[in-house]
Amino acid sequence: MLILKTLKPLFIFEMANNHMGDVEQGIRIIRELKSAVQGINFHFSVKLQHRDQTFIHPEHVQRKDHKLIKRFVETKLNYNDFKRLKDEIQNNGFISMCTPWDEQSVDLMEELDFDIIKIASCSFGDWPLIERIVKTNKPVIASTAGAKLDTIDQVVSFFKHRNKDFAIMHCVGEYPCERDHLELNQISLLRTRYLDVPVGFSTHEDPENFDSIRVAIAQGATIFEKHVGVRSEKYDLNKYSATPLQAKKWIETSLDTYTMCGVHGQRKDFSEKETYDLRILFRGVYARQDLEKGEKISLSNVFLAMPNIDGQLVANQLSKYTEYYTSARIKANSPVMINDLQIKELRGYVKSIVTDLSLMIKKSQVVLPPYVDIEISHHYGIDRFSEFGGILVNIINRAYSKMLVIMFAGQSYPRHYHVKKDESYHILHGDLEVEIDHEKRFLTKGEVISINQGQSHSFKTSTGVIIEEIATSYIQGDSIYEDPSINKNTNRKTLLTIWPELIGE
């Protein structure tokens, strides 16, 4: 069975009543569409509509003054012709789709084994019909024109709680729809609100409008629907239906847009040209003075200037997480070359710490906000973080503050006191040994302890710990350490913002 999330992108050609009740006209439309999209590597569907004879009140079937009733009656296909069109759709390699307007038509969708069932905008809140559709084993695509947000919420929730494979379509129920009524920003609204639901765009604009498909793709839509038909001496087209030639241009515009948009959900690769064009603008690293073998590179003994040469260290490679030491003597004003350096890379420590943090949060089942600022405290250097340090997760910091202090198994936090802050620890996970004014306390999950300003304290953990710290305002520089070397170390904190749900993906 088809899975909608795998059909990216999916283009739907909506035949509606444009077959005019003439099966040969319908077959012509399908075949000309097949020729129009030949060789293009997208997923394509041709969609029909079906209304059972019970859809129109028997006393109104012969009405000529109601334009839609008249059109529906005059273009209705008999069972055999309808089946011929469905078979023709599949024989030409299209995904078959149909919009049922009543429960009896859903029965027919199942009998003829259509691949996908489409819910029209006017049926989006038709609960008797939706209740019947959800009982099928077919994927569902539903258009949302005219539906209020709470109605969309209800339908999405209804399908999700029944594990239905479904997608929703932004649509404006105006025929045709003018450019200033397209409301394409609704696509991003739906995508943001329903994160795991494919979102599409069903169009009724002028068939010569090829701009809206570009915007829809850029907004993240993955399913696209357009009315199609074929003009003949006998039949004309309405103002919102595209000819196969216009449909082809619509698809080619989409192809060009996907090419321009590039990869999705990941950082792009960089071309050799881009790398070269940017590299030529980087400032090179030059020796400010004669550098002896074994010296550590710092801004005090080098300067940065254009031009740079191939193989030279550049400003973009300087970081407090990468240390460079000379492996040869370098003369003043000479370029500092990568081959003349030994490199100590520290950034890997940061990545490893964040990964371990993610694992501990998941194991403890402690819930964090969608994103948080963290401080990795590494009092004696990040390469000794496994011995000394901790992670401070900032939750609230006002006149009062709340943070989580997270430490891994075997870590110690050096002795210190606070000039202004009072704090209380609530153990959420693991164990903690606290020493306050040289008096030890052993705490486990659920226990609480308070520490007053000025009280000297240190702590360590055997198995790892998550502490909820409730305190007065957290102020930078309020922690005074017993070891003066820690107070002098201006690089003992690494500040990051993390998105806990995304860590490790």
Buried (B, 14 or more C-beta within 10 A) or exposed (E): EBEBEEBEBBBBBBBBBBBBBBBEBBBBBBBBBBEBBEEEEBBBBBBBBBBBEEBBEEEEEEBEEEEEBBBBBEBBBEEEBBBBBBEBBBEBEBBBBBBBBBBBBBBBBBEBEBBBBBBBBBBBBBEEBBEBBBEBEBBBBBBBBEBEEEEBEBBBEBBEEEEBBBBBBBBBBEEBBEEEEBEBEBBBBBBEBBEEBBBBBBBBBBBEBBEBBBBBBBBBBBBBBBBBBBEEEEBEBBEBBBBBEBBBBBBBBBBBBBEEEEEEEEEEEEEEEEEEEEEEEBBBBBBBBEBEEEBEBEEEBBBBEEEBEEEBBBBEEBEEBEBBBBEEBBEEEBBBBBEBBEEEEBEEBBEEBBEBBBEBBEEBEBEBEEEBBBBBBBBBBBEEBBBBBBBBBBBEBEEEBBBBBBBBBEBBBBBBBBEEBBBEBBBBBBBBBBBBEEEEBEBEBEEEBEBEBEEBBBBBBEEBBBBBBBBBEBEEEBBBBEBEEBBEBEEBBBEBEBEBEEBEE
